[in-house]
Amino acid sequence: MRSGKTVLCVTALIMCLLSSCEDYNKDFPVVYFTRSYDLLMGSNQDLLTMCGSVIDTTAGYRGIVVFRQAYEGKPSDCIAFDLTCTHDSCKYQYTVDIEEFGILATCPHCGTIYDLMNYALPAGGNETAFRPLRDYRTFYDGRYVTVEN
């Protein structure tokens, strides 16, 4: 009897380990793109300050936000997320609104609030999504921030 419980526990552990962190995005509509943002251009200079952001409605599925999480000159300082709400009831049909100070994003349909400082994890609201906003790869070379899927 004990070996049966052990086998069940080991099987459950293996299944958890084999599940990918990317699974939460597996049904997200795929749009391939590459965009570069020159930090010397006036329209992108908000990325020079901590918590600064640039919104690009021509990239991603429903647009993207490029967000400067910190200001230490590291590639990880800039992160990018799709503006599409991930709540199940929204079915990827609603674009989140970025708050005035650019730290929070709110879905106008379900009310989920996403915290951009915390990797766009759901942070509350009327209803709360189970998944963060879709993230994209970013590269920073000191002048250009490049975002790609």
Contact map, one row per residue, 1 for C-alpha under 8 A:
11111000000000000000000000000000000000000000000000000000000000000000000000000000000000000000000000000000000000000000000000000000000000000000000000000
11111100000000000000000000000000000000000000000000000000000000000000000000000000000000000000000000000000000000000000000000000000000000000000000000000
11111110000000000000000000000000000000000000000000000000000000000000000000000000000000000000000000000000000000000000000000000000000000000000000000000
11111111000000000000000000000000000000000000000000000000000000000000000000000000000000000000000000000000000000000000000000000000000000000000000000000
11111111100000000000000000000000000000000000000000000000000000000000000000000000000000000000000000000000000000000000000000000000000000000000000000000
01111111110000000000000000000000000000000000000000000000000000000000000000000000000000000000000000000000000000000000000000000000000000000000000000000
00111111111000000000000000000000000000000000000000000000000000000000000000000000000000000000000000000000000000000000000000000000000000000000000000000
00011111111100000000000000000000000000000000000000000000000000000000000000000000000000000000000000000000000000000000000000000000000000000000000000000
00001111111110000000000000000000000000000000000000000000000000000000000000000000000000000000000000000000000000000000000000000000000000000000000000000
00000111111111000000000000000000000000000000000000000000000000000000000000000000000000000000000000000000000000000000000000000000000000000000000000000
00000011111111100000000000000000000000000000000000000000000000000000000000000000000000000000000000000000000000000000000000000000000000000000000000000
00000001111111110000000000000000000000000000000000000000000000000000000000000000000000000000000000000000000000000000000000000000000000000000000000000
00000000111111111000000000000000000000000000000000000000000000000000000000000000000000000000000000000000000000000000000000000000000000000000000000000
00000000011111111100000000000000000000000000000000000000000000000000000000000000000000000000000000000000000000000000000000000000000000000000000000000
00000000001111111110000000000000000000000000000000000000000000000000000000000000000000000000000000000000000000000000000000000000000000000000000000000
00000000000111111110000000000000000000000000000000000000000000000000000000000000000000000000000000000000000000000000000000000000000000000000000000000
00000000000011111111000000000000000000000000000000000000000000000000000000000000000000000000000000000000000000000000000000000000000000000000000000000
00000000000001111111000000000000000000000000000000000000000000000000000000000000000000000000000000000000000000000000000000000000000000000000000000000
00000000000000111111101000000000000000000000000000000000000000000000000000000000000000000000000000000000000000000000000000000000000000000000000000000
00000000000000001111111000000000000000000000000000000000000000000000000000000000000000000000000000000000000000000000000000000000000000000000000000000
00000000000000000011111100000000000000000000000000000000000000000000000000000000000000000000000000000000000000000000000000000000000000000000000000000
00000000000000000001111111000000000000000000000000000000000000000000000000000000000000000000000000000000000000000000000000000000000000000000000000000
00000000000000000011111111000000000000000000000000000000000000000000000000000000000000000000000000000000000000000000000000000000000000000000000000000
00000000000000000000111111100000000000000000000000000000000000000000000000000000000000000000000000000000000000000000000000000000001000000000000000000
00000000000000000000011111110000000000000000000000000000000000000000000000000000000000000000000000000000000000000000000000000000000001000000000000000
00000000000000000000011111110000000000000000000000000000000000000000000000000000000000000000000000000000000000000000000000000000000000000000000000000
00000000000000000000000111111000000000000000000000000000000000000000000000000000000000000000000000000000000000000000000000000000000000000000000000000
00000000000000000000000011111100000000000000000000000000000000000000000000000000000000000001000000000000000000000000000000000000000001000000000000000
00000000000000000000000000111110000000000000000000000000000010000000000000000000000000000000000000000000000000000000000000000000000000000000000000000
00000000000000000000000000011111000000000000000000000000000010000000000000000000000000000000000000000000000000000000000000000000000000000000000000000
00000000000000000000000000001111100000000000000000000000000110000000000000000000000000000000000000000000000000000000000000000000000000000000000000001
00000000000000000000000000000111110000000000000000000000000100000000000000000000000000000000000000000000000000000000000000000000000000000000000000011
00000000000000000000000000000011111000000000000000000000001100000000000000000000000000000000000000000000000000000000000000000000000000000000000000011
00000000000000000000000000000001111100000000000000000000001000000000000000000000000000000000000000000000000000000000000000000000000000000000000001111
00000000000000000000000000000000111110000000000000000000001000000000000000000000000000000000000000000000000000000000000000000000000000000000000001110
00000000000000000000000000000000011111000000000000000000000000000000000000000000000000000000000000000000000000000000000000000000000000000000000111100
00000000000000000000000000000000001111100001000000000000000000000000000000000000000000000000000000000000000000000000000000000000000000000000000111000
00000000000000000000000000000000000111111001000000000000000000000000000000000000000000000000000000000000000000000000000000000000000000000000001110000
00000000000000000000000000000000000011111101101100000000000000000000000000000000000000000000000000000000000000000000000000000000000000000000001110000
00000000000000000000000000000000000001111101100000000000000000000000000000000000000000000000000000000000000000000000000000000000000000000000001000000
00000000000000000000000000000000000001111111100000000000000000000000000000000000000000000000000000000000000000000000000000000000000000000000000000000
00000000000000000000000000000000000000111111100000000000000000000000000000000000000000000000000000000000000000000000000000000000000000000000000000000
00000000000000000000000000000000000000001111110000000100000000000000000000000000000000000000000000000000000000000000000000000000000000000000000000000
00000000000000000000000000000000000011111111111100000100000000000000000000000000000000000000000000000000000000000000000000000000000000000000000000000
00000000000000000000000000000000000000111111111110000000000000000000000000000000000000000000000000000000000000000000000000000000000000000000000000000
00000000000000000000000000000000000000000011111110011100000000000000000000000000000000000000000000000000000000000000000000000000000000000000000000000
00000000000000000000000000000000000000100001111111111100000000000111000000000100000000000000000000000000000000000000000000000000000000000000000000000
00000000000000000000000000000000000000100001111111010000000000000001001000000000000000000000000000000000000000000000000000000000000000000000000000000
00000000000000000000000000000000000000000000111111110000000000000001001000000000000000000000000000000000000000000000000000000000000000000000000000000
00000000000000000000000000000000000000000000001111110000000000000001111000000000000000000000000000000000000000000000000000000000000000000000000000000
00000000000000000000000000000000000000000000001011111000000000000011110000000000000000000000000000001110000000000000100000000000000000000000000000000
00000000000000000000000000000000000000000000011111111100000000000011100000000000000000000000000000000100000000000000000000000000000000000000000000000
00000000000000000000000000000000000000000000011000111110000000001111000000000000000000000000000000000100000000000000000000000000000000000000000000000
00000000000000000000000000000000000000000011011000011111000000001110000000000000000000000000000000000000000000000000000000000000000000000000000000000
00000000000000000000000000000000000000000000000000001111100000111100000000000000000000000000000000000000000000000000000000000000000000000000000000000
00000000000000000000000000000000000000000000000000000111111000111000000000000000000000000000000000000000000000000000000000000000000000000000000000000
00000000000000000000000000000000000000000000000000000011111101110000000000000000000000000000000000000000000000000000000000000000000000000000000000000
00000000000000000000000000000000000000000000000000000001111101110000000000000000000000000000000000000000000000000000000000000000000000000000000000000
00000000000000000000000000000000111000000000000000000001111111110000000000000000000000000000000000000000000000000000000000000000000000000000000000000
00000000000000000000000000000011100000000000000000000000111111110000000000000000010000000000000000000000000000000000000000000000000000000000000000001
00000000000000000000000000001110000000000000000000000000001111110000000000000000011100000000000000000000000000000000000000000000000000000000000000000
00000000000000000000000000000000000000000000000000000000111111110000000000000000011100000000001000000000000000000000000000000000000000000000000000000
00000000000000000000000000000000000000000000000000000011111111111000000000000000011100000000001000000000000000000000000000000000000000000000000000000
00000000000000000000000000000000000000000000000000000011111111111100000000000001111000000000000000000000000000000000000000000000000000000000000000000
00000000000000000000000000000000000000000000000000001111000000111110000000000001111000000000000000000000000000000000000000000000000000000000000000000
00000000000000000000000000000000000000000000001000001110000000011111000000000111100000000000000000000000000000000000000000000000000000000000000000000
00000000000000000000000000000000000000000000001000111100000000001111100000000111000000000000000000000000000000000001000000000000000000000000000000000
00000000000000000000000000000000000000000000001111111000000000000111111000001110000000000000000000000000000000000000000000000000000000000000000000000
00000000000000000000000000000000000000000000000001110000000000000011111000001110000000000000000000000000000000000001100000000000000000000000000000000
00000000000000000000000000000000000000000000000001100000000000000001111100001100000000000000000000000000000000000000000000000000000000000000000000000
00000000000000000000000000000000000000000000000111000000000000000001111111001000000000000000000000000000000000000000000000000000000000000000000000000
00000000000000000000000000000000000000000000000000000000000000000000011111001000000000000000000000000000000000000000000000000000000000000000000000000
00000000000000000000000000000000000000000000000000000000000000000000001111101000000000000000000000000000000000000000000000000000000000000000010000000
00000000000000000000000000000000000000000000000000000000000000000000001111111000000000000000000000000000000000000000000000000000000000000001000000000
00000000000000000000000000000000000000000000000000000000000000000000000011111100000000000000000000000000000000000000000000000000000000000111100000000
00000000000000000000000000000000000000000000000000000000000000000000000001111110000000000000000000000000000000000000000000000000000000000111000000000
00000000000000000000000000000000000000000000000000000000000000000001111111111110000000000000000000000000000000000000000000000000000000000000000000000
00000000000000000000000000000000000000000000001000000000000000000111110000111111000000000000000000000000000000000000000000000000000000000111000010000
00000000000000000000000000000000000000000000000000000000000000000111100000011111100000000000000000000000000000000000001000000000000000111100000000000
00000000000000000000000000000000000000000000000000000000000000011110000000000111110000000000000000000000000000000000000000000000000000111100000000100
00000000000000000000000000000000000000000000000000000000000000011100000000000011111000000000000000000000000000000000000100000000000011110000000000000
00000000000000000000000000000000000000000000000000000000000111111000000000000001111100000000000000000000000000000000000000000000000011110000000000000
00000000000000000000000000000000000000000000000000000000000011111000000000000000111110000000001110000000000000000000000000000000000010000000000000000
00000000000000000000000000000000000000000000000000000000000011100000000000000000011111000001111100000000000000000000000000000000000011000000000000000
00000000000000000000000000000000000000000000000000000000000000000000000000000000001111100111111100000000001000010000000000000000000010000000000000000
00000000000000000000000000000000000000000000000000000000000000000000000000000000000111110111000000000000000000000000000000000000111111000000000000000
00000000000000000000000000000000000000000000000000000000000000000000000000000000000011111111000000000000000001010000000000000001111000000000000000000
00000000000000000000000000000000000000000000000000000000000000000000000000000000000001111110000000000000000000000000000000000000100000000000000000000
00000000000000000000000000000000000000000000000000000000000000000000000000000000000000111110000000000000000001000000000000000000000000000000000000000
00000000000000000000000000000000000000000000000000000000000000000000000000000000000011111111110000000000000011000000000000000000000000000000000000000
00000000000000000000000000000000000000000000000000000000000000000000000000000000000011111111110000000000000000000000000000000000000000000000000000000
00000000000000000000000000010000000000000000000000000000000000000000000000000000000111100111110000000000000000000000000000000000000000000000000000000
00000000000000000000000000000000000000000000000000000000000000000000000000000000000110000111111000000000000000000000000000000000000000000000000000000
00000000000000000000000000000000000000000000000000000000000000000000000000000000000110000111111100000000001110000000000000000000000000000000000000000
00000000000000000000000000000000000000000000000000000000000001100000000000000000001110000000111110000000001100000000000000000000000000000000000000000
00000000000000000000000000000000000000000000000000000000000000000000000000000000001110000000011111000000111100000000000000000000000000000000000000000
00000000000000000000000000000000000000000000000000000000000000000000000000000000001000000000001111100000111100000000000000000000000000000000000000000
00000000000000000000000000000000000000000000000000000000000000000000000000000000000000000000000111111111110000000000000000000000000000000000000000000
00000000000000000000000000000000000000000000000000000000000000000000000000000000000000000000000011111111110000000000000000000000000000000000000000000
00000000000000000000000000000000000000000000000000000000000000000000000000000000000000000000000001111100000000000000000000000000000000000000000000000
00000000000000000000000000000000000000000000000000100000000000000000000000000000000000000000000001111111000000000000000000000000000000000000000000000
00000000000000000000000000000000000000000000000000111000000000000000000000000000000000000000000001111111100000000001000000000000000000000000000000000
00000000000000000000000000000000000000000000000000100000000000000000000000000000000000000000000001101111100000000011100000000000000000000000000000000
00000000000000000000000000000000000000000000000000000000000000000000000000000000000000000000000001101111110000001111100000000000000000000000000000000
00000000000000000000000000000000000000000000000000000000000000000000000000000000000000000000000111100111111000001111000000000000000000000000000000000
00000000000000000000000000000000000000000000000000000000000000000000000000000000000000000000000111100001111100111100000000000000000000000000000000000
00000000000000000000000000000000000000000000000000000000000000000000000000000000000010000000011110000000111111111000000000000000000000000000000000000
00000000000000000000000000000000000000000000000000000000000000000000000000000000000000000000011110000000011111100000000000000000000000000000000000000
00000000000000000000000000000000000000000000000000000000000000000000000000000000000000000100010000000000001111100000000000000000000000000000000000000
00000000000000000000000000000000000000000000000000000000000000000000000000000000000000101100000000000000001111110000000000000111000000000000000000000
00000000000000000000000000000000000000000000000000000000000000000000000000000000000000000000000000000000011111111000000000001111000000000000000000000
00000000000000000000000000000000000000000000000000000000000000000000000000000000000010100000000000000000011001111100000001111111100000000000000000000
00000000000000000000000000000000000000000000000000000000000000000000000000000000000000000000000000000001111000111110000001111001000000000000000000000
00000000000000000000000000000000000000000000000000000000000000000000000000000000000000000000000000000001110000011111000111110000000110000000000000000
00000000000000000000000000000000000000000000000000000000000000000000000000000000000000000000000000000011100000001111111111100000000000000000000000000
00000000000000000000000000000000000000000000000000000000000000000010100000000000000000000000000000000111100000000111111110000000000000000000000000000
00000000000000000000000000000000000000000000000000100000000000000000100000000000000000000000000000000011000000000011111100000000000000000000000000000
00000000000000000000000000000000000000000000000000000000000000000000000000000000000000000000000000000000000000000011111110000000000000000000000000000
00000000000000000000000000000000000000000000000000000000000000000000000000000010000000000000000000000000000000000011111110000000000100000000000000000
00000000000000000000000000000000000000000000000000000000000000000000000000000000100000000000000000000000000000000111111111000000000110000000000000000
00000000000000000000000000000000000000000000000000000000000000000000000000000000000000000000000000000000000000000111011111100000001110000000000000000
00000000000000000000000000000000000000000000000000000000000000000000000000000000000000000000000000000000000000011110000111110001111100000000000000000
00000000000000000000000000000000000000000000000000000000000000000000000000000000000000000000000000000000000000011110000011111001000000000000000000000
00000000000000000000000000000000000000000000000000000000000000000000000000000000000000000000000000000000000000011100000001111111000000000000000000000
00000000000000000000000000000000000000000000000000000000000000000000000000000000000000000000000000000000000000111000000000111111000000000000000000000
00000000000000000000000000000000000000000000000000000000000000000000000000000000000000000000000000000000000001110000000000011111000000000000000000000
00000000000000000000000000000000000000000000000000000000000000000000000000000000000000000000000000000000000001110000000000011111100000000000000000000
00000000000000000000000000000000000000000000000000000000000000000000000000000000000000100000000000000000000001111000000001111111110000000000000000000
00000000000000000000000000000000000000000000000000000000000000000000000000000000000001110000000000000000000000010000000001000011111100000000000000000
00000000000000000000000000000000000000000000000000000000000000000000000000000000000001100000000000000000000000000000000001000001111100000000000000000
00000000000000000000000100000000000000000000000000000000000000000000000000000000000001100000000000000000000000000000000011000000111110000000000000000
00000000000000000000000000000000000000000000000000000000000000000000000000000000000001000000000000000000000000000100001111000000111111000000000000000
00000000000000000000000000000000000000000000000000000000000000000000000000000000111111000000000000000000000000000100000110000000001111100000000000000
00000000000000000000000010010000000000000000000000000000000000000000000000000000110101000000000000000000000000000000000000000000000111110000000000000
00000000000000000000000000000000000000000000000000000000000000000000000000000011110000000000000000000000000000000000000000000000000011111000000000000
00000000000000000000000000000000000000000000000000000000000000000000000000000011110000000000000000000000000000000000000000000000000001111100000000111
00000000000000000000000000000000000000000000000000000000000000000000000000000011000000000000000000000000000000000000000000000000000000111110000000111
00000000000000000000000000000000000000000000000000000000000000000000000000110111000000000000000000000000000000000000000000000000000000011111000011110
00000000000000000000000000000000000000000000000000000000000000000000000000110100000000000000000000000000000000000000000000000000000000001111100111100
00000000000000000000000000000000000000000000000000000000000000000000000001110100000000000000000000000000000000000000000000000000000000000111111111000
00000000000000000000000000000000000000000000000000000000000000000000000000100000000000000000000000000000000000000000000000000000000000000011111110000
00000000000000000000000000000000000000000000000000000000000000000000000010000000000000000000000000000000000000000000000000000000000000000001111110000
00000000000000000000000000000000000001110000000000000000000000000000000000000000000000000000000000000000000000000000000000000000000000000001111110000
00000000000000000000000000000000000111100000000000000000000000000000000000000000000000000000000000000000000000000000000000000000000000000011111111000
00000000000000000000000000000000000111100000000000000000000000000000000000000100000000000000000000000000000000000000000000000000000000000111111111100
00000000000000000000000000000000011110000000000000000000000000000000000000000000000000000000000000000000000000000000000000000000000000000111000111110
00000000000000000000000000000000011100000000000000000000000000000000000000000001000000000000000000000000000000000000000000000000000000011110000011111
00000000000000000000000000000001111000000000000000000000000000000000000000000000000000000000000000000000000000000000000000000000000000011100000001111
00000000000000000000000000000011110000000000000000000000000100000000000000000000000000000000000000000000000000000000000000000000000000011000000000111
